[in-house]
């Protein structure tokens, strides 16, 4: 395994109009990644677009850990369509795939983006698209192109057009804290704060359609679960019972929320039906039962319980009933969630005194520790299952980190200042 | 645990008896205590008028609000816990007894029991742990006659640390229940 340690987002400095952006640092890469060159796109019709599309595509592919991208300085020519490509030059560089394209200005702030993905050895086009876009959507167009390339070459959908929700905390001069619930593109760009509070905010969870986020807020001195429209800003208080109102998790059909309530005297798992507003109690145990997460088929839930003495992961039918213990390896396993295909669980495990991210194969029961931090938490699968994003510590600061599901690629996403934690990866755009 | 409590009860009671109570006593409970005490209760007069004289403290005696007496066990408002534990350590039983006695004697008083955890482990589990800690304090107080509606339990888990370092000492300071009147 090769250490790369690459500050990818140096070019971010040029776009520093935005506040508190996440910078991404790939700390470890894979040998045998697919060599690819993304040539700077040509421009037609004057007026350079504000976004370097090839750079965004390049960064996406590199960040996935599955591609080895070729630096621009090494490129002998800068073709913008297959007709201009000298394939032998690219073969000499060891490049297997080539991305060329051009942006055409079609009016005030509108563009037509064309690109081609080429197989260097066969000298053939693998795919090509022409996509209309606007100035403010150029980055998302670049992410779409990266998704198309990723899917074409690897056979699974890319997750570059997705978003991440996370909590930030900034300590103010007067000793108080400002807590924010934010959403950003999966590459850390375009961060937007959708809730701010002087009281704790916790546990953001995207709805399956990507339009809403459920979260916990302590405004008013008591925990309550809210559901907020990401693009409307409108929100609804879901539960505010006495005691804990926490750990919301959406059912795959988006109709129900599993959550933790301690109104019965101790934390138990409940399911709240968003339409009928009815509550169904799933667990009844004097221990701490919390952190429910749905299986992708909607039939069962996993949750954390210390009913056996220490926290472990259990599984229960979504109709309730007897819970089965799932984790046995370490003395502390908590906050599990399923991979999109339902085959793996990711959770926090206590590994030699450190809290780290693990995955467990549900069929074989084999557990693998993926992260190497001291206090790693809140793991969340990318919607294509390729990566897991989680919260980590860099010194005393909270940062976001991501690791490939096979543990081979690691990266860190850090805010310039303040504390960032509890990432939740959005579903695919519908 | 019961035994320790009743032992400490006598100590606490005698301590409480030494505490005079003259300002802002709106209840008979408070008045009772002050009557048995050093006689500062004479200021109480009828119905505990708001205009009470504020006496300077003299040695061990305290003529102000017992909650404000820095020498009282009531001045201890934070109870610390061992790692992943929600059982109240025996060295805090006297403090809890003192607060229980105060609340029992002042049925209008309400205390918020705010449970906290250190940063280790997952956030939602730590909410549960913080609540367990607050509930441990609550049950001990109830056993000493404090009414249910005088206590509000809130858990903040690890969301509101009081110490920000990642040392063992800082983490010990974060595993706590705060009594907020």
Boltz contact constraints between the chains, C-beta under 6 A:
constraints:
  - contact:
      token1: [A, 200]
      token2: [B, 159]
      max_distance: 6.0
  - contact:
      token1: [A, 202]
      token2: [B, 123]
      max_distance: 6.0
  - contact:
      token1: [A, 244]
      token2: [B, 127]
      max_distance: 6.0
  - contact:
      token1: [A, 244]
      token2: [B, 131]
      max_distance: 6.0
  - contact:
      token1: [A, 246]
      token2: [B, 124]
      max_distance: 6.0
  - contact:
      token1: [A, 246]
      token2: [B, 127]
      max_distance: 6.0
  - contact:
      token1: [A, 247]
      token2: [B, 124]
      max_distance: 6.0
  - contact:
      token1: [A, 262]
      token2: [B, 131]
      max_distance: 6.0
  - contact:
      token1: [A, 267]
      token2: [B, 128]
      max_distance: 6.0
  - contact:
      token1: [A, 288]
      token2: [B, 128]
      max_distance: 6.0
  - contact:
      token1: [A, 290]
      token2: [B, 124]
      max_distance: 6.0
  - contact:
      token1: [A, 290]
      token2: [B, 125]
      max_distance: 6.0
  - contact:
      token1: [A, 290]
      token2: [B, 128]
      max_distance: 6.0
  - contact:
      token1: [A, 291]
      token2: [B, 124]
      max_distance: 6.0
  - contact:
      token1: [A, 304]
      token2: [B, 125]
      max_distance: 6.0
  - contact:
      token1: [A, 311]
      token2: [B, 125]
      max_distance: 6.0
  - contact:
      token1: [A, 334]
      token2: [B, 122]
      max_distance: 6.0
  - contact:
      token1: [A, 334]
      token2: [B, 125]
      max_distance: 6.0
  - contact:
      token1: [A, 335]
      token2: [B, 122]
      max_distance: 6.0
  - contact:
      token1: [A, 348]
      token2: [B, 122]
      max_distance: 6.0
  - contact:
      token1: [A, 377]
      token2: [B, 122]
      max_distance: 6.0
